[in-house]
Structures are given as structure tokens and as C-alpha cells.
Amino acid sequence: MRIIVRAFATIRELLGTGYVEVLLEDGSDVRTLLKTLTKKFGEGLRNQILVSEEKLAPYVKVLINGRDIEYLSGMGTILKDGDEVAIIPPVAGG
């Protein structure tokens, strides 16, 4: 299945783009998607978005089709072909 990943701010910089298409096996979850992305884009991405394989870094948000995975099944949320996943790092300003 094809998943569209949109990255913002520092995550976008690590990917080198704000848009990536990822091919995953049917029935894959958010955990599998993030593992695939970190294998492709490196340890810097992993350090930015994950505390462990099971836990997002503080304040990092992952949205599937605009819905926060915290209100779905977290890292175990099953993805469907064509889903759009947004990865949003913590943002500070002043």
C-alpha cells in the first residue's frame, strides 16, 4: 500500500523534503511506518521523533488524515492505502 508522509519544520529538514511516499505491506501500522522512515533517513530522524520503538518523543504529533494517533490506537494504528500521515515536531516561538 502507498502512504503519503508530510513532514514539517525540523522533520522536513531531516527528510530533505516535505512530502514522501512510502510503500508498506497491507496491515502495517504507524510503528512500522516510522521504523521504515528511520531506516531510510537515518538516526537523526529517529532521535528527533522517537524516545523508543514504542514511544514518540515529547510533543511530536503524528496525524493520520488529520486525526491525532493519540485518539486512535497510538503507534499500533493500522494504516490504509492512500492514508496521509503528518509528522509535526515541537514548535517554539516567541
C-alpha positions as CSV (number, residue, x, y, z in Angstrom):
1,M,0.0,0.0,0.0
2,R,1.1,3.6,-0.6
3,I,1.3,6.0,2.3
4,I,1.9,9.8,1.9
5,V,4.0,11.3,4.6
6,R,4.0,15.1,5.1
7,A,6.8,16.5,7.3
8,F,7.1,19.9,8.9
9,A,9.8,22.1,10.4
10,T,12.9,20.2,11.6
11,I,11.5,16.9,10.4
12,R,11.2,18.3,6.9
13,E,14.8,19.4,7.1
14,L,15.9,15.9,8.1
15,L,14.0,14.3,5.2
16,G,15.1,17.0,2.7
17,T,11.5,17.4,1.6
18,G,8.1,18.0,3.0
19,Y,6.5,15.1,1.1
20,V,7.5,11.4,0.8
21,E,5.6,8.4,-0.5
22,V,6.3,5.1,1.4
23,L,5.3,1.6,0.2
24,L,4.3,-0.7,3.1
25,E,2.7,-4.1,3.3
26,D,-1.1,-4.2,3.8
27,G,-2.0,-4.1,7.5
28,S,1.1,-2.1,8.5
29,D,0.8,0.3,11.5
30,V,2.3,3.6,12.5
31,R,5.2,1.9,14.3
32,T,6.1,0.1,11.0
33,L,5.9,3.4,9.0
34,L,8.2,5.2,11.5
35,K,10.6,2.3,11.5
36,T,10.7,2.4,7.7
37,L,11.3,6.1,7.6
38,T,14.1,6.0,10.2
39,K,15.9,3.2,8.3
40,K,15.7,5.3,5.1
41,F,16.5,8.7,6.6
42,G,18.8,7.8,9.4
43,E,19.5,8.0,13.1
44,G,18.9,11.8,13.2
45,L,15.3,11.3,12.3
46,R,14.9,8.6,14.8
47,N,16.4,10.7,17.6
48,Q,14.1,13.6,16.6
49,I,10.8,11.7,16.7
50,L,11.1,8.7,18.9
51,V,12.1,8.0,22.6
52,S,11.9,4.3,21.9
53,E,10.4,2.0,19.3
54,E,7.1,2.2,21.2
55,K,7.0,5.9,22.2
56,L,7.1,9.2,20.3
57,A,9.3,12.0,21.6
58,P,7.6,14.5,23.8
59,Y,5.3,16.9,21.9
60,V,5.8,15.2,18.5
61,K,2.4,14.7,16.9
62,V,1.6,12.1,14.3
63,L,-1.7,12.7,12.4
64,I,-3.4,10.3,10.1
65,N,-5.8,12.1,7.7
66,G,-5.9,14.9,10.2
67,R,-6.6,12.8,13.3
68,D,-4.0,12.5,16.1
69,I,-2.9,8.9,16.7
70,E,-3.3,9.5,20.5
71,Y,-7.1,9.4,19.9
72,L,-6.8,6.3,17.6
73,S,-4.7,3.3,18.6
74,G,-1.4,5.1,19.0
75,M,1.6,3.5,17.4
76,G,-0.5,0.5,16.7
77,T,-2.9,2.4,14.5
78,I,-3.4,0.4,11.3
79,L,-2.8,2.3,8.1
80,K,-4.8,2.1,4.8
81,D,-3.7,2.6,1.3
82,G,-3.7,6.3,0.4
83,D,-3.6,7.5,4.1
84,E,-1.8,10.8,4.6
85,V,0.4,10.9,7.7
86,A,1.7,14.2,9.0
87,I,4.7,14.3,11.4
88,I,4.8,17.5,13.4
89,P,7.7,18.2,15.7
90,P,7.5,20.5,18.7
91,V,7.4,24.1,17.7
92,A,8.7,27.0,19.8
93,G,8.3,30.7,19.1
94,G,8.4,34.0,20.8
